[in-house]
Amino acid sequence: MLLWMTGGRVTGYPQARYPWLAVRSVVMRQLLPETIDDVDPLAVYPFDDRTPTSGAAWLMVNMVTSADGASSVDGVSGGLGGVGDSMVFRAVRASCDWIVAAAGTIRAERYGVPRSAPDVAALRLEQGRTAAPRLAVVTESLNLSPELPLFAERAPDEAKPLIITGAQPDQARIEALGDQAEWCHLDGARPEPTAIIAELTRRGAKVVLAEGGPQFNAELLAAGCIDELCLSISPHLAGNSSTRIVHNAAIGFPTELRLDRLLEHDNCLFARYLRR
């Protein structure tokens, strides 16, 4: 069920169960499927239906792009974001059980352990999730420094990142990280997308959120794993050589999507697409 904020008030049944939603104030419009002047992404995304169509967890992909198709500026996506993107980002993360990203994205964006603000944690717990999502890192090379924030800044009571790698990784790099991570070894040199999702499903995930990068997105697309694309379209012309959000996917024909919802904040668009 969807919740909407109008004039600073939430309409819809969960207001009684989530009283903190009633006092949130945002300036974000919904343009589709119907026009609503004031919408809080946190009152929308976590309530979307994500019933898996197979035995595997539902896979969301969340990415940002410039108006001319760039997925990053100076190697990171932060230059394309803004207040609205941050609002949608936390709402999308509130909707998943696990976050998965390739090691290159982890390094470039300086990932830390996922943490939830009190209101997000309360909502997640009410919906039967953990207070914060777990983080899985996909890597063949294990090129991950122990100084990265997800290792160096993790509190003792926070879950370790799960490193998903191949069957015979570099043992020296495993030893360098030691017990700072939880380990998962899948068949083959490079973890396959379907095996990755199957492993996270085995670990209890109902909804998995992939955050890139573009090459990893391409592998997910080619394997037919993507159920949902949450796309932020930044009102900028980047004019650089950045890759698109999906880079060099080995598919024979385009995958058709259906536009489920479109939000707008300060000229930035936030589209939720579902696979047909």
C-alpha angles and dihedrals in degrees: 000000000000126000123205132195116217121173091349093306130106118232118203135057101288093071091089092049095043105036092168088069090066094065099046115111123198137158103223126126130212111220099176146071082009133350116262119170101210122031131165111212090211088061091052118034099051090054097053117116110255102168107162116244091209138024091279127087119270110263122217123186118203119193141152126220137180120241088261095050105263115146095197146016116221089353098305134084096224093090089065096050134087142165094300092048090052090052093051092041093059092044091052091048089049088061100060140071097208134023116210127190138161119256093249090061091045090055098042096045094039094232121208130193109292111258129183129217112238094260092050092046091051092052093046092051092048089054093052098258131121116269090257132015122256120245125229122189120203115209140153097185099041088223093164123131119219085227093068112114094244087065106025097043100040114122117229092249094051122096116260118244114260112235111207111196142147132286097266111030126168105288093204090060091047089053091048091060095035115163094350088095142038113237134222121179116197128189118278132023095284122038112248118228096238091049091049093053091043090054093050089046088053088053091057103269117151094170124030123191118208116201101184151194109228095252092051089047088054091054091049091049094048090051092052093240101129116103099163138022120201104193126186112200111203118209093236137105102220096184092194136119095260117143122247120258089267115040124199099337112187098228129135097217138009119279111238119229134191121223106234100172141357126200129183133203125170092340092310117120126214115198128188111202127185126200112252 
